[in-house]
Amino acid sequence: MDFYQTKFTEKLKEAFNAVLPIIGIVLFLSFTIAPVPSSILLLFLFGAVLLIIGMMFFTLGAELSMTPMGEKMGTKMASAGNLGFVLFLCFLLGFVITISEPDLQVLAEQVPSIPNHILILAVACGVGFFLVIAMLRMLFAKALPPLLFLFYIVIFLLAFLIPEDFLAVAFDSGGVTTGPMTVPFIMALGVGFAAVRSDRHAEDDSFGLVALCSIGPILAVMILGLLYHPEDTGYTPTALPEISNSVELWKCFAEGFPEYMREIANSLLPIVLFFAAFQMISLKLKKKKLLKIIIGIAYTYIGLVLFLTGVNVGFMPAGNHLGQTIAGLPYRFLLIPLGMVIGFFIVKAEPAVYVLIEQVEEITSGAIPGRAMSLSLSLGVAVSVGLAMTRVLTGISILWFIVPGYAIALMLSFFVPKIFTAIAFDSGGVASGPMTAAFLLPFAMGACQSVGGNIVQDAFGIIAMVAMTPLIAIQILGFIYQYRMKHAKVSETESASYLDIWEEDDIIEL
């Protein structure tokens, strides 16, 4: 009992510290240059409370259930003798998890002229296929950079062939499908697969699954863009809610709870069923460990329901209104620096970011500090949001940012330690989570609506931008880490050489 109390306190403190800066920024803007209606402000504040409590439950639940489930299942699958059956399970796992990802349902509603079920099935096939590729890479110890280089070359070639209205949505799909539900499990699955190998590169290869799984949706949506040729690409923003009393305030959230309870139940069910099958057939975990995982699953469910309800009901209207108001000011250029400040802090509120940072610290035994990771991600997302706001104000095509950005990231991958490349490309998928989709995207859409731009072309794509810049930021961190390690070794060598010039008696005298 003391264990859970300590953990709850720890996770609550983390969640509060992560969300507090966003609350402060929104309140500051609402009381100064961007007045917010009281109804939207109340929704935001109530949503922030749900967000904090939801993050607390989710991070604890992921630690207790998702991570051990993924690691144990990954270890068992990797040690199985039948490779074909293992790969089939990987594909099936990636497919069913993607279908049930809540953020994908939202994306499907935004893509014109393509039936929702076709888009979802295509994206799910893309994730399943690339999860198989990721597992094969780990089993056969293949380097990640050449694979990334090859697949992104294909993506860039297709980018010039599909309609421009479809381009941003295609890149956004890569970030959407790596949501808070799938990321912890897939990352833990990778750790389990890598644990079977005993070579010195196993640690490096335990990362990179999210990176490859993010490629599948982009390619799938691009192929659909070639086939369907959308005619009506317009987007009609949803009306902002008006609340006159506390009963109506509660009604807004009460209507959202059943929807997200159903969505998260559908998301968790495939993972739970897979784990149950493994438990009965081969895992045979003891009751104490099994009970701990079941409690973790319950915490994960409660956390995600509260988190997504708070974000989608409370944060989305506030983001949209702030974007509209700031972009409507005579000095609309403020949209860029304010967007960068919001981006710097908002990534800290992404639930899956904590899972990634903790896993990086654990696997590297603290050699890659979590604080340095967090700062690098924040700086990367700040730059990406600034660039996204520049696109909103100018209408510049996303290709002018995406192509050079990924080109730099891919070139860096050949010069930094392998583990930093894998972590960097994983970070891109992790950073572009529900906070980006539910606050930053409405913020960009509101701003785009205010300046009279094309929402589909100019506002969409912010998720892709957020997913891109951490690739560069984390690899720059890798350069710094590599330089410090080399400098430390040189210093040790020089110290040893200095001692060698002294005779033993001289050293004693000293």
N, C-alpha and C positions, 0 to 999 in steps of 0.2 A: 504493500500500500504506500509506504514511504517512497518507493521507487517512482510510482506513478505521480505522486504529489510533486516530487522534485522535477520530474520531466515536464509536467504541466506548467509549473512555474517558469522553467527554463524556456519552453516553447512560447508561452504567453509573452514573456519579455522580448524574445526575438521578433515575434509577430508585431507587437506594439511598436518596437523601434523601427521596424521596416515600413509600417503604414503611416506612422506619425508625420514624417516629412511631407507625404502626399496630402494629408489632411491640412497641414499648415500652409502649404502652397495654395491649395484651392481656397481656403478661408482668406488668405491674404489677397488673392486676386479678386475674390467675390466682394471684399470690403473696400477695394481700391479702384482698379481700372476696369473690372469686368463684373458689374453687379449681377447677382444670381437671384432669381425668384425664390421666395422662402420655401415653396413646395419642393423645388429641385434641391435646395440646400439641405432640407430635412431628409429627403431621400438619400442624399450623399452621406450624411452623418450617420444615419441608421445603417446604411450599407457598410460604412467603415467599421462599425461595431461588429457586424456579422463577419466582415472580412477578417478582422483580428482573431475572433474566436474560431473561425473556420480554418485559418492558417495554423493556429495552435493545434487543433485536432488533426489536421492533415499531416503536418510534419511529423508529429508523434506517431500517427498511424502508419505512415510510409516507413518510418524507422523500425516499427515493430512487426510489420507484415510484408509490405511490398519488397523491401530489400532482401530479407531472408527467403521469401518465397521464390523470387527471381534467381537468387544465387544457388539455392538448392536444386531448383528445376534445371537451371543451366548446367550445373555439374553433372546431374544424372543424364541429361540429354547428350552432353559432350562425351561421356564415357560409354554410351550405348554402342553396340557393335554395328548396327544397321544404319549406315550413313543416309541412305535414301529415306528411311522412315523418320530420321531425325530432321532432315531438311523439310520433309512434308509437314511435320509438327511446327517447325519454325514458320513456314509459310502460313499455315492455318492460324497460328497464334497472332502473327502480324495482321492477318486479314480480319479476324474477329474483333481484335482490340480496336483497330482503326474504324470499323463500321460503327462501333459504339462510342467513339470519341465525340463528346458533346460539341466541341468547337467546329467539327467538320459539318455537322448538321446546319450550323449557322452559316458557314461558307456556302453550302449548297443552295441556300435560299437566295444568296446574292448573285449567283451566276445565271445570267439570262440564257434562254433558248436551249438549255441542257436539262433534261429531266433529273430531278434530285437523286433518284436511285441509281441512274447510270453514272453520274459523277461520283457518288459515294463508293460504288462497287469498283470503279476504275482506280480511284485513289487507294482503296483497300488492297487491291491487287498489286499496285505499285509498292506499297509498304511491305506487304508479304514477300514479294519478289526480292526486294533489296535487303530485307532481314535475312533471307537465305544467303545472299551474296556476302553480307556482313559476317555471318557465322562461318561460311567457307573461308573467308579471309583470316579469321581467327584460328580456325582449325589447322590451316596450312601455312600460317605465319607469313602472310603476304603483306607488303607495305601498303599503308593507307594512301599516301600522297599520289602515287601513279593512278590508282583507281579514281580518286576524286578528280584528278586532272582530266582523265578520259571522259567521265560522265558529265562533267561541267562543260567540256567542249561540245558534247552532243546537245546539252541544254542551250548553250549560246547559239548554236546553229539553228535549232528549232525556234529560238526567240525571234529571229529575223523573218520567220515564215508565218507565224500565227498573227491574227488580228491584234492591233495595239490595245483595243479595249479589253482583250483577254489576257494580256501579258502580265499585268500586275497581279491579277487574281491567281494566275498560275504560280508565280513566285510566292505569293501569300500562302498557298496551300501547303507548302513545305513546312512552314512554321506552325500552321494550325493543327496539323495532324500529330505533331509531337507535343501533346498537351500534358497537363499535370497527372493524368491518369496513366498514360502509356510510358512516359519518360522514366519514372522511378523503376518500373518493372523491367523495361528493356535494358536499362543500364545495369541493373542487378543481374539480369540474364547474361549479359556480357561478362561480368565479373565471374560468374559461375563457369562459363565456357573457358575463360582464360585460366581458371584455377586448375583445370585438368592438365594444362601444359606446365612443365617445370623449367622451361628455358628462361633465359634472362630477359627476353622480349615479351614475355607473357603479360607483365604489368602494363607495358605500352599498349598492347593490343586489347586490353580490357575496356578501353574507350574507343569510340568511333562508330558504335552501333547507331546512335541517334543521327550522326552525320550522314551515314549512308541511307538510313530510313527516310531522311528528309528529302533525298533526291527523287525517290519513287513518285511521290505525289506531284512534284513539279513536272516530271516527264509525262505522267498520266494525264494531267490537266492540259498540257500543251498538245498532246496527241488528240485529245477531245476537241481542243480549239481548232485543229486542222480539219477535223471531221464535221463539226457542227456549224461553223461559220455563223456566229450569233448576229442577228439583225437588230434586235432591240436590246441595247446595252444600258439603257437608262436605269437610274436608281432613285427611288423615292424615299427620302429619309422619314423615319417614323416620327410621329408627333410627340412633343415633349409633354409629360403628364402634368396636370394641374391638381393640386391638393389643397383643400380648404380646411380640413380638420384632421385630428389624429386617427379617426376611424378610417378615413380614406387612405391615410399613410400606411396603416397596417394592411389594408386591403390590397395595396400594390404588392407588398411582399408576400402576403398570404396566397395570392394568385400565382406567384412565382415558385413557391415551395413545392407544390405537387409536381410541377413540370420538371424541376431539377432533381427531385427525389426519384422520379421515374428514369431520367436520363442517366444519373449516376448509378442507379441499380443496374441498368442495362450495360453500363461501362464496366462495372465490377464483376458482373455475372460470368463472362467468359473466362476471366482470370481465376476466379474462385473455382469454377468447374474444372479447369485445367489442373489447378493445384490439388483439388480433391481426387482427381483421377491418379495423379502422381503419388499422392499420399497413400491411397489404397493399394496401388500396384507395386511401388518400389521404395518410396521415402520412409514410411512407417515411423514417423516422428513420435516421440513420447508425448503423453498427454499435456505435460506442463508447457512444452514448446508449442504444441498445437493450440492450446488455449491462448497463449500469448499472441499468436498469429491471428486467431479469430477476433480477439479484442482489438488488435491493430486494424483489421479489416473494418470493424465497426467504427473505429475512430476515423479512418480514412473516408468512409461513407458520410458520416456526420460532417466532417470538415469540408469536403467538397461541396455538399449540398448548401451549407452555410456560406462558403466562399463564393460559389457561382451565383447564388441568389443575391448576395450583397453587391457583387461586382456588376452583374447584368441589370439589376433593378435600380441600384443606388448610384453606381459610378457612371454608367453609360449616358444617362441624361445630363449629368454634370459635365462630362467631357464634351459632349456635343454642344451644349450651350456656351461653355467657355471658348471653344473654338470659333463659334459664330461671333461672339462678342468681341474677342481680341482681334480677329481678322477684319471686323467692321470698324475698328478704330482708325482715326486719321494716320496714326503711326503703326500701321499693320506689320511693319518689319519686326516689331517686338515679338511676333509669333515665333520667330526663329530662336532667339535666346531663351524665351520662356519655355518653348518646347524642349530645348536642350536641358534646362533645369528639371523639368518634369521627368524627362527620360532618364536622367541621372539617378533619381530617387525611385522611380516606379519599378525598375528592374529588381530592386531589393524586396519588393512585395510579391514577386513571382514565386509561387510555392515550390516549383520544381528546382529553382536556383539553389535553395538550401540543400536539397537532396544531392545535387551535383557537387557543391562545394564540400559537403561532408564526405562524400565518397572519394573525391580527389585527395583530401587531407588524409583519409584512412589508408588508401592504397599507396600513396607516396610517403607515408609515415611522417607527414608534416613538412616534407621537403618543398612542396608547393603550398604556401600559406593560404588559408581561406580568405584572409583580409586582402591579400594581393589579388586573388581571383575576383573578389567582390568589387574592388576598385576598378580593375580592368574592364569588367562587364559594365559597370556604371558609366565609365568614360566612353566605351564603345557605343552603348545605347544612346547616350547624350548626343554624340556625333550623328548617329543615324536619324534620330528624331529631328535634329537641326537640318539635315539634308532633306528629309521628308517634307518639312515645312517649307523649305526652299522650292521643292517641286510643286507644292500647293500654290505658292504665290506666283511662280513663273510658268508652270505647265511644262517643264522640261521632262522629256521621256525618261522613264525609269532605267532604260538601257544605258544611258550616259552615266549612271551611278553603279548599277549592278555589274556590268561587264568589267570596268576597271577595278571595282572593289574585289570581286572574286578573282580576277587576274592577279592582283597583289597578294591576296590570301593564298592562292595556289603556289605562287612563286616562293613565298615565305616558307611554305611547307617543306621545301627541299633543303632548307638551311637551319631550321630549328630542331630541337630534340623531338623525336617521333611522338612522345606522349603529349607534348604541348599542341601538336597539330590535331591529334585525336580529340583532346579536351576542347580545343578551340572550336572545331566543327560541331562537337556536341553542344557547346555553349550557345551556339547560334540557334539551335532548335529549342533549347531550354529557355533562353531569354525572351523569345517571342511566344509567350504564353497567354493565358486568359486576360491578364491585366492589359496587355498590349491590344488584344482584340476588343475588349470591352471599354477601355478608356481612351487609349491613344488613337485607335481607328475612328471612333466617333468624334474625337477632338479634331482629327484631320478632315473628316467629312463635314463637320460643322464649319470649319474654316474655309473649306473648298466651296461650300454652298454660299457663304458670305461673299467671297470674291468673284462668284459667278463662273467657277471652273468646272471641268468635267470630273465628277466624283469618281467614276469608274476608273478613269485614266490617271488622275492626279492624287486622289485620296487613298485609294487602294494601292497597295505596294508598301505601305508603312511597316507592315509585319515582315515583309521581305527585307526591308532596310535594317530593321532591328535584328533580324537573324544574320545579317551580313557583317556588320562592323565588329562584333565580338570575335569573329574569325581572325581579324587583323590585330585587335587589341591583345588577345590572349597569346598570340604567337610573338608579339613584341615583348610581352612578359617572359616568354620562353627565351628570347634573345638576351634579356637582362639576366635571367637565371643562369644561362649558359656562360655569359661573361663573368659573373660573380664566382661560379664554380671554378672556371679556369684561373681566375685571379687568385682565388684561395689556394689552389694547387701550386701555383707559381710561388706564392708567399711561403708555403710550407717547404717547398724545394729549396728556396733561398735560405730559409732558416736552418735547414739541415746542412746545406753547404757551408754556412757560416760556422756551425759547430764542428764540421769536419776539419777545419784548418787549425783547430786547437788540439794540443796533445791532452791525453787523459789527465795528467797531473795538473796541467794548466786549468782545466775545467774545474777540478777539485779546488784549486786555489781561488778561482773566481767565486 
